[in-house]
Amino acid sequence: MPKHGKKYTDAVKQLDPSVTYEAAEALELLKKIAPGKFDETVEVAVRLGVDPRHADQQVRGAVVLPHGTGKTRTVLVFAKGDKVKEAEDAGADYVGAEDMVAKIQQEGWLGFDVAIATPDMMGNVGKLGRILGPRGLMPNPKTGTVTFDITRAVQEVKAGKIEYRVDKAGNIHAPIGKVSFGTEKLLENLRTLIDTLMRVRPAAAKGQYLKGISVSSTMGPGVKINTQKITA
């Protein structure tokens, strides 16, 4: 069993483990008990009624949070020709083609948070699968990071686009802002994510789909949310 510090223990004492809070109440409580001395990230964990072992029950995609995540994300674009200038004008931090592929392969460079690629670059970018894949950095059409609409892709990432993907246990983990955000902003971000997950519910998923939701700060305990009321 991991041993928690005094601040975490004190935060847990302020929670009632038998209660599932309404979303706004849970977020206000989370902000109150966050133990870190820095502006902690607020994260949500959603337990879905899916079996990820089946391809037709995979849940994966991306959503633009209305208030962003509070973090500035560094964007790399794999492109060539006219798309290079388009990427630069859109605000990409790094742009390149074979030169960037080589930099990652040979130097192990990973100085970016999101990678975007035009479809014609995927033949080269595919060589980086073993490096980028395990880190969740591989461009993918399902998340809108393989596209010729570079301007839109870069601007969405900069505006607060996040990716979500169900893990082997049927859970989704995602950031929805910072502790310094107002409760209303966190609530709007949370509802945007939950609404998106409801819209992409796999047809093959049977029974209760939204099984559990909890929010936590980087250093704090989880606060359970009433799943019925958040979708009402």
Buried (B, 14 or more C-beta within 10 A) or exposed (E): EEEBEEBBEEBBEEBEEEEBBBBBBBBBBBBEBBBBEEBBBBBBBBBBBBBBEEEEBBBBBBBBBEBBBBBEBBBBBBBBEEBBEBBBEBEBBBBBBEEBBBBBEEEEBBEBBBBBBBEBBBEBBEBBEEBBEEEEBBBBEEBBBBBEBBBEBBBBBBBBBBBBBBEEEBBBEBBBBBBEBEBEBBBBBBBBBBEBBEEEBBEEBEEEBBBBBBBBBBBBBBBBBBBEEBBE
